[in-house]
Amino acid sequence: MIRGFSFFFLSCLLAFSLTHRSWIAQFVEKISPEKMANPYFVAVIDPTVNSMRLTKLVNSLPGVVAIQEKSNDENETKIHELVSQLGSDYQVSSDLLQFKSIKFVLSPSLSEESLAFVRQQVIKYGGQTHVNATDIKYPEVTELMKTNPFYHALADYGDWLMISLLGIFWIISFWLVYDAFRARSYIIEKFQRKTDVAAKILASGLGAIVLLFTGSGVFNGTMKFFDLVILLMIFSIFWSFSLKNWKWKSLR
């Protein structure tokens, strides 16, 4: 029962993935390391810029998740630490201590163009001569995730990796349910004098799944002929096994 339901469920998933491949591609993009962590950049502004007005203007832009302004005390501490490392000959200007550091945290759903646009707007609002901004950065966890073999393969193969994994699970499920399915079909053939029961049941079930998800794919505009051919080939090849003569095996 569980194996039969698993086979049906995986058949639906495989059919869905190949008839709605653009949706799978969007899903893969959402689980990429860059889309799972908030990108950010840091802007340093001089005392002539009104930081409250700047943050208010930037906060109205779409995709800005948070704005974090560091306190003057924290900035002064870091500057003095840096100066102490450089040596006692270096002097810190009082104007330098008035500079403010603001961190802009952005939504991971933004495209690279949108991220760059927000950064440019910060510079534009404050003035190029009064604002310096870092490049768009990602948290360190993003780089760690990129070293994972799964995410590395996902970046190389994208939606086809997900579809291939579903295909492998579907094949495993097919072989796990095959003997039990053929045994029941064999009993029906012997006692009800019917032929090709397994082939007919499998063809009707898989055919219904193909028609259902093909119709859904056409309706949603995600259906591609090449993907449908691949789906039909997979189902047809394994359906052909049900046409072979089968001998009774003891099921345990």
N, C-alpha and C positions, 0 to 999 in steps of 0.2 A: 504493500500500500504506500509506504513512505518512498520507496524507490520509484514507483509509478508516478507519484505526485512530483517528485524531484525531476524526473524526465520531462514531464509536461511543463513544469515551471521553467526549466532551462531551455526547452524548445521555444517557449514564448519569449524568453530573454534574448535568445540568439536571433530569432526572427525580428524582434523589435530593434536590436542593435544594427542589423543590416538594412532595415527599411527606414530607420531614423538615425542614420549615421552622423548627420550634422549635429543632432542633439548629443550624441555620444562625444563628439569632438568638443562641444561646448562644456560638457561635464568634465572632460579631461583637462581643459583649460582652467576650470575652476579649482581643481585639486592640484594644480601645479604649485611649486613652492612659493612663487611670486604672488600667487593669488590667495595664499593661505596666511600670509603675514602682511601687516600694514607697512607700506613704504613711507618714507619720511625724508624731510630735508631740514637743515638748520640754517636760519638766517641771522646774521649779525647786523644790527642797525646802530647808527650813531645817534647822539643825543638830540639831533635836530628833527628826527622822525618821531611822530606821535605814535607810540606803540599801541595804545588803546584803539586809536582810529584804524591803524593798519590791521590789527587782529580782527576788528569788527568787519572791515571790508572783506578780508580774506575768508572769514567764517561764513559769509553769505554765498561763497562759491560752492557748487555741488562737488561732493567727494571729499570735502575736508572733514575729517573725523574728530580731530582734537587739535588744540593749540596750547602748547606748554611754554610759558615764559620763565626762564630761570631768574632767580632773584639776584640783585646786585651783589649781595654778600657772597653768594656762590661763585659769581663771575670774578669778583675781586680775589677770592681765595685761590682760584685756579691760575689767575694771572700772576699773583705773588709767588706761587709754587714754580711757575715757569721761569720767572725772573731769578729766583733763587738758584735754579739749575744753571742759568746762563752765567751767573757770577755777580759780584757786588758792584762791578763797574756799570752795569745797566741800570737805568732809571726809568720809572714808569710815569708816563704823563697822566695828569689828573683827568684829561679828556678821555683817555683810553679806559679808565675805570667806569666811565659813564655809558660805555657801549652795552647794549642789551643783546642777549641771545634768545631766540625764539625757535622752538621746534614745532614744525607743522606735520601732523600725522594724517595720512591720506587713506582713502579707501582702496583696498586691493582690487576692486572691480574696475577701477579706472584704467584706461589704455595708457600706453607710454606717451602718446601725444597729449592726453588730458593731464597726466602728471606733470609734463613739461610746461603745460599752459598755466597750471596753478603756480608753479615756481616762478614763471615769467611775470605773472600778475603781482606777486609779492615784490619783485624787483621794480616793477612799473609803479606800484602804489607808493613805494618808499623813495624811489629815485635811484638810478644806477650808481650814482656817486655816493649814495648814503647807505646802500644795502648790499651786503655780500651774502650769497646763498650757496650752500654746498650742492653737489649733484644729488639726484634722487638715490637714496640708499634703502637697503632692506636689512631687517634684523639678522644677527649672526646665525640664527636657527635656519634661515633660508639657505645659506651656503652649506650648512651641515646636511640639510635635506637633499640638496643637489648631489651630494656624494653617495647617497643611497642608490644601489643598483636599480631598484624599481623605478625611482624618479628619473634616473639617467636613461633607462629604456623608454620610459613614458615620454621623455623629451624627444627621443629619436623616432619613435613609431606612433605615438599619440593614440588616436582612436582605434587603429588596427591592432595595437597591443591588447586593448580591452576586449575587442572582438575575438582575437585569437585565444585569449584566456577563457572566454565564454565557450568557444568552440571545443577546447580541450575538455572542459568540465562536462559539456554536452555529450561528447564521445564516451567519456568514462561512465556517465549516467546511462547511456544507451546500452553499453555492454553489461552493466550491472543488472539492468531490467530485462535484458534480451531473453535469457533462458526461461525465466518465470513467465514471460509473455508468450513465448513460443510453446511452452508446456500447456498453458491454458488453451491456446489456439489449436494445439494438437488434439486435445480432448474433444473440443467442439467438432473438429474435422472427422474424428473417428465415430462419434456417437450421433452426430446430426448429419452426417454424410455431406459435408460442405467442403469446398476446396479453397485454398489460398486465403484462409481466414486471417492469418497474421498480416499478410500483404494488404488485404482490403481494409482491415482496421487501422493499420499504420498509415496507409495512404489517405484514408478519410480524416484521421486525426491531424496529421502533418499538413494535409491540404487545407483543412479548415484554418489552421494557424497561419499558413502562408497567405490565404485570402484575407483573413482578418487584418493582419498587420500590413499587408500590401495596400489594402483600402485605406487604412489609417495613415500610411506614409504618403499616399497620393493626396489625401485630404489635407494633410499638414504641409505638403510641399517638400518633404524630405526624401521621397522615393527616387532612387536612381536605378536605371536598368542594369548596370553592371553589378550593383550590390544584390539585386534580385536574382540575377543569374548565379551568383556565388551561393546564395541561400538555397536555391533549387538544386544546385549540384550537390551540396552537402547532404540535404535531405534525401535526394534520389539515390546517391551512392549507398547510404546506409539502409535505405528502404529496400534496395535490391537484395540485401542479405535475407530478408524475410521470404524471398521467393525460392531459396534453396531448400532442399529436402532436409528435414530435421528428425533426428532420432531421439527417443525418450531418454532423458537423463534424470537421475535421482536428485531431486532438489532438497537441499539441506538448509 
